Amino acid sequence: MSTASRPYPIVQDLIESFASWLKHRREMNEMRQLDRADFDRIASDLRIAPDDLQELVRHGKHAASELPKMLEQLGISTEALGRAQPLLLRDMERVCSLCNNKGQCDRDLADGTAAENYHGYCGNAATLESLDRAEHAQR
């Protein structure tokens, strides 16, 4: 829905934000109600540490939203990488989700300088440098 067709776009955006926040709170509550054995089993099925799973749930589903933008600025197709190396992409999403340098990353992504600066703060820097850009190039 475009802004022009919505009579109160700011109010609508606030309602949608609140609804997303409320949904996230419900999901976190559901996770808290699991006993430790079930939670550990889910983490094992996902092949991640239980503490990482707990942190990922806490951060929410958009915690790795910077990664596709970073890949784009580096000329790497998220889709091509996902087809060629799905487990690697999933691990990169995990690292991005748990990152403590979101502010710097967001600023660099907005400024278009992430490709030059990510080495200094990105937890995925070594992985990004090791990727064959030609193999995963955007088309």
Disulfide bonds with the S-S distance in Angstrom:
none
